[in-house]
Amino acid sequence: MWEVRVTQKYTSDHGIDLEETVVFRVNNLTKAGVIVDIFKGYGIGKISYSITNEQEEE
Protein backbone atom coordinates (compact mmCIF):
# COMPACT_ATOMS: atom_id res chain seq x y z
CA MET A 1 0.00 0.00 0.00
CA TRP A 2 1.27 3.47 -0.90
CA GLU A 3 0.51 6.69 0.96
CA VAL A 4 0.31 9.92 -1.05
CA ARG A 5 0.43 13.12 1.02
CA VAL A 6 -0.18 16.41 -0.85
CA THR A 7 0.10 19.86 0.74
CA GLN A 8 -1.06 23.15 -0.79
CA LYS A 9 0.19 26.46 0.63
CA TYR A 10 -1.45 29.63 -0.61
CA THR A 11 -2.69 33.08 0.39
CA SER A 12 -6.43 33.70 0.47
CA ASP A 13 -8.10 36.70 -1.18
CA HIS A 14 -8.12 38.30 2.29
CA GLY A 15 -4.35 37.96 2.76
CA ILE A 16 -4.45 34.96 5.10
CA ASP A 17 -1.74 32.32 4.59
CA LEU A 18 -3.34 28.87 4.45
CA GLU A 19 -2.07 25.30 4.28
CA GLU A 20 -4.11 22.21 3.43
CA THR A 21 -2.89 18.61 3.48
CA VAL A 22 -4.71 15.57 2.11
CA VAL A 23 -3.70 11.93 2.42
CA PHE A 24 -4.61 9.11 0.03
CA ARG A 25 -3.79 5.42 0.23
CA VAL A 26 -3.50 3.54 -3.06
CA ASN A 27 -2.34 0.08 -4.04
CA ASN A 28 0.12 1.01 -6.81
CA LEU A 29 2.45 3.78 -7.96
CA THR A 30 0.48 4.47 -11.13
CA LYS A 31 -2.51 5.63 -9.07
CA ALA A 32 -0.20 7.66 -6.83
CA GLY A 33 1.18 9.42 -9.91
CA VAL A 34 -2.31 10.23 -11.17
CA ILE A 35 -3.17 11.89 -7.85
CA VAL A 36 0.00 14.00 -7.93
CA ASP A 37 -0.63 14.99 -11.57
CA ILE A 38 -4.16 16.16 -10.73
CA PHE A 39 -2.87 18.42 -7.96
CA LYS A 40 -0.08 19.73 -10.20
CA GLY A 41 -2.65 20.59 -12.86
CA TYR A 42 -5.49 21.94 -10.70
CA GLY A 43 -3.99 22.78 -7.31
CA ILE A 44 -3.44 26.31 -6.12
CA GLY A 45 -0.38 27.96 -4.61
CA LYS A 46 2.72 25.95 -3.83
CA ILE A 47 2.23 22.18 -4.07
CA SER A 48 4.44 19.67 -2.28
CA TYR A 49 3.94 15.95 -2.02
CA SER A 50 5.40 12.72 -0.70
CA ILE A 51 4.81 9.12 -1.71
CA THR A 52 5.76 6.46 0.80
CA ASN A 53 5.42 2.70 0.84
CA GLU A 54 3.49 1.47 3.86
CA GLN A 55 4.61 -2.02 4.79
CA GLU A 56 2.08 -4.12 6.64
CA GLU A 57 3.37 -6.12 9.58
CA GLU A 58 2.57 -9.81 9.65
C-alpha positions, 0 to 999 in steps of 0.5 A: 500500500502506498501513501500519497500526502499532498500539501497546498500552501497559498494566500487567500483573497483576504491575505491569510496564509493557508495550508491544506494537506490531504492523504490518500492510500492507493495500491500502486504507484500508477494511481499515486502518480495520477493523484499527484498529476491532478494536484499539479494541474489543478492545485493552487499555490505551492504544491508539495507531495510525498509518496511512501510505501506502507509495509504491513506487519505480519 
